Amino acid sequence: MDYDWSPHSLRHWFATTALSNGLPLLDVSRWLGHKSIKETADTYGHLTPDSTGQAVKVMGLALTRHRADVVLT
């Protein structure tokens, strides 16, 4: 298989792959050398995984621990 990738397409592939797999937007922005995270977010933000489900899990666990601490003290 022959690939004809330009430096720009490799850069785009890197950013797309990194963000689609959960690497932090800020880190990818720095690695790409963007002047601001806004540039990265405007271009690739739609690729970042939805964190709502993870936020619900984290907050549920924190509330459970808090309730346990209150009961035990």
Long-range contacts (C-beta under 8 A, 24 or more apart in sequence): 15-40, 15-43, 15-44, 16-44, 16-47, 19-44, 19-47, 19-48, 20-47, 20-49, 22-48, 22-49
